[in-house]
Structures are given as structure tokens and as C-alpha cells.
């Protein structure tokens, strides 16, 4: 199995050619069936056809996922509950989290509440799986001796800004995901050298971040323009991620007045941040 490559083709057909259990982590951002324009195709199907499409690509994704692997799937509100039931009841995967990605900007509505989140379902193939909580800790809000002051688990509500259309990092793609969001998933559920698959490549965020973090990766997309766009991103020099969780910048309140204790605390935090970037 060759890694670190992009494949232009249909996700279901291409995955069917991969060996069993050839990936440790799958990050999937499939079309939500909401009518978005993806260049050479439009995301419009009858809902029964969309369900069939979902079952077909999931069957291949789960087949190529390692026994101790994890799968994260982005999905919109119209289909998220059905997707959950398909994963748990039909494919018998192990549920491990329903993550809410909250963002502050988005489409405005006058008749109803403006949408400000997307969901990510986190399942594992079995009850034995990798989860590196120390790689993703965020600074505690308060200093307390009983707290783990190297940081807290970020929880299942994440705040990352959209990559805005006016941003220099924005690509010509309607559903580009923030890099730091993908970084958290990769850091939590894989180690350097692990194998990551993105079956719906889009703007290439997952493969770019996987490359930066020294993972092996494969990305698939049916649109050749998105393949070219992604390759350029992957080959570009890395300076910083295009987004961040604002909580990562906070300093715990009620820090001890003893300077030596403060020095020890900040040394631990700096060490954790350095390790997470390796």
C-alpha cells in the first residue's frame, strides 16, 4: 500500500482497491446533501439515494480501518441523527463521542436561529483504540492543586473560527475546514507514522495537516481541480495553522504567588506545547 499520495476518483471505487485494515485513522467530510456546488458535481440527491451512498462509502471505510482505528465524520444537522444510527446499529461500531464544532460567524436567519455549529461523530472499530489526551490538553481556567495543571481535556464542544472568505488561507472550496480543528483530531487519535485516510479530500486540509505532523496519508477526491489545489497546499511551507482554539491562549487564574511554583507550572505548559508539535 502506497501512502503520501492524492487520488482523483470516486471514493467508493478507490477505497474498494485498498487492503483490509490499511489505515489507523479516517477523517471524513462527505457532502451533506444540501445542494452545494463542488465544481464538477452538485450535492443534490434524493434522500434515499443519499442514504445508499452513505452506506456504501462507510462499508469500504470501515473495511480499511484498522481494528484499533478511529473514524471521525463531519455531518450537517439534516442527516446527523440517521448517520449515528447507521454507524452504531448497522455497522456495530463503538461510539466514543459526538463533537460540536462551534463557530461565531455564519449564515444569518430572520425566521429561526442562525446556524453556528457543525457536528463530528467519533466512532472506533472496537473498544481498544488510541486516544492521546496529553497531546491535546488546553490550559486550565483556574489554578488548583487538585487539577492537572499541564492542561484539561478540551471536551466535546470545540470553538474554531471558519477560514473566512477574505482570509489569505481561504481556498476556492465551499466547505474548507480549519487546520487546527483537524490537528486536534490527528493529535488525539494517531501517532507519528500512523496511516490517515481522507476519502473526501476537498481543499486538502486533512492531508496537509497529516503531512505537517509526520503521518502517512492518502486523500481521494472526484474533482481534479481539488486534487491540484490540495497538492499545492501540501507542498507549501508551513508557518502556522490558519486557526486556533482561543482557550489555548489563556493563562490560569489564581496562580500561586510563589514565583518558583509559577516557573514550574509554565515550564510544564511549554513542554507540553513543544511535544504536541513534534
Order of alpha helices (4+ residues) and beta strands (2+ residues): beta-alpha-beta-alpha-beta-alpha-beta-beta-beta-alpha-beta-alpha-beta-alpha-alpha
